Amino acid sequence: MKQEELMIIGAKIRYERIKKKLSQEELADLTSLSRRAISCIECGNTDPKYTTLCSIAKALNITLIELLEPKF
């Protein structure tokens, strides 16, 4: 993905996580990822795998399509 897309997805994950009142650590526990991995994804510093995005969407109780939508 392009850097701009990674930043948008990361911002969307952060937005949804905060909306659900979850810390990065709590989201990490729900997804079996590390807190650092969640942080890197939210900052747009890493290109997450499809399965990782599915896991995050499931933990946030949203669809993958909602997660990848650029609108908030």
Steps between C-alpha positions, in 0.01 A plus 500: 500500500600861456617696803192723487272195508691355796459829688124505433453139610711562809297809589178303452622223731603755763165680468300178539722381788454825693127506421475157662711623796776245441868556565758380250588228750138382521466494120827311480367239743180461297693450177801301625727777373751695701426851621793615287343342190173684569694824544691453173178427311323802649794725408507366144851365544419145394293334229278253688409166349143427397459258791624765743245751371225235530604431858500870590161555337355205691645628830351844434165341408493658153518350153818501297325725249420751776862489611634563150249774420681835501200674659468528879 
